Amino acid sequence: MRRVYMDHTAGMPIDERVLEIMIPYFTLNYGNPSSIHSFGNEPRRAIDEARSKIADLIGAEKKEEIIFTSGGTESNNLAIKGIAYRNKDKGQHIITSSIEHMSVVNTCKHLSKQGFKLTQLRVDKYGIVDTEVLKKEITDKTILVSIIYANGEIGTIEPIKEIGEIAHEKGAFFHVDAVAAAGQIPINVQDENIDLLSLSANDMYGPKGTGALYKKTGTPIMPIMHGGGQERGLRSGTENLPGIVGMGKAAELMKTEMKTEAERLSKLRDAFIKGVLERIPEAY
């Protein structure tokens, strides 16, 4: 019996083209990107190239606004804790929704135990945040609004641009978990009023264990990991060179193939629904 994998939102298989470009960084170009000798030159160049490709995917102004992490969970932690700890003197109120990923939910709950006030917005039957409720809940003491871009379980896409406008009107920063959305639908962090945006390579046909955080220039956050000062002091630790190269390639492919991939997935969806309804008349 043929096995069919249908759990792509939990973990995608790596694209063969991504794997191919990663291999030399395991076997040949294995130098430390922080090294000043010649073995560090190519790894450093490769990381810069990957940074540019990811910035291009999400419409970032500068490649330096991309911080590499170990995945979406770490990116969410760095964004939320980083804003909270760095800006707690301005206020200690955080707003999120009731359908966030657990790495957002539990990070916010952790902060609530440290004295931060947490508001979780309810959503309608389609999973959409009510922006009118957000306007009522947000205050001058709100330092962060964190809302998922697209829900990986029910597919809801939130009104991100409008939410960002509301956050900025009150002087709050706006963080978006875009792990399930990046590469699937167009994202432009500048047009959509986004200050921080979390990404995962694994959800773009890239390697597991690699992610990124977009941080808009001028957005003040505090690092949550300390060490050698990599990623401009915001995420210490020797870079996952093969993973970063793979994520850059995955971002490049997702950008160029976004339309055709959407068409392919739509056909698969329609064929699946048609097949179910034909075989199970009671289904709906």
URFENQUI-V606683 format. One record per pair of residues at least 24 apart in sequence whose C-alpha atoms are under 7 Angstrom apart, sorted by the first residue. I is the first residue (numbers start at 1). J is the second residue. Records with the same first field share a line. If there is no record, write none. Layout:
I: J, J
This chain:
9: 152, 203
11: 202, 203
12: 202, 203, 205
13: 205
14: 205, 206, 207
15: 205, 206
18: 206, 246, 249, 250
19: 246
21: 246
22: 242, 245, 246
25: 241, 242
26: 242
43: 241
46: 245
47: 244, 245
50: 244, 245, 247, 248
51: 248
53: 248, 251, 252
54: 248, 251
57: 251, 255
58: 187, 188, 189
59: 187, 188, 189, 190
60: 189, 190
65: 214, 215, 216, 217
66: 212, 213, 214, 215
67: 212, 213, 214, 231
68: 211, 212, 213
69: 210, 211, 212
70: 209, 210, 211
71: 200, 209, 210, 211, 212
72: 179, 198, 199, 200, 211
73: 103
75: 198, 211, 212, 213
76: 103, 104, 177, 198
77: 107
78: 223, 224
79: 196
82: 221, 222, 223, 224
83: 220, 221, 222
85: 222
86: 220, 221, 222
90: 141
91: 141, 142, 143
92: 116, 117, 141, 142, 143
93: 117, 118, 141, 142, 143
94: 118, 119, 142, 143, 144, 145
95: 119, 120, 144, 145, 146
96: 120, 121, 145, 146, 147
97: 121, 122, 147
98: 122, 123
100: 148
126: 156
127: 156
128: 156, 158
129: 158
131: 163
135: 166
139: 170
140: 170
142: 172
143: 172, 173
144: 172, 173, 174
145: 172, 173, 174, 175
146: 174, 175, 176
147: 175, 176, 177
148: 176, 177, 178
149: 176, 177, 178, 181
150: 178, 180, 181
151: 180
152: 180
160: 192
161: 192, 193
164: 192, 193, 194
165: 193
179: 203
183: 251, 254, 255, 258
184: 258
195: 219
201: 247
204: 250, 251, 254
205: 250
206: 246, 247, 250
207: 243, 246, 247
210: 243, 244
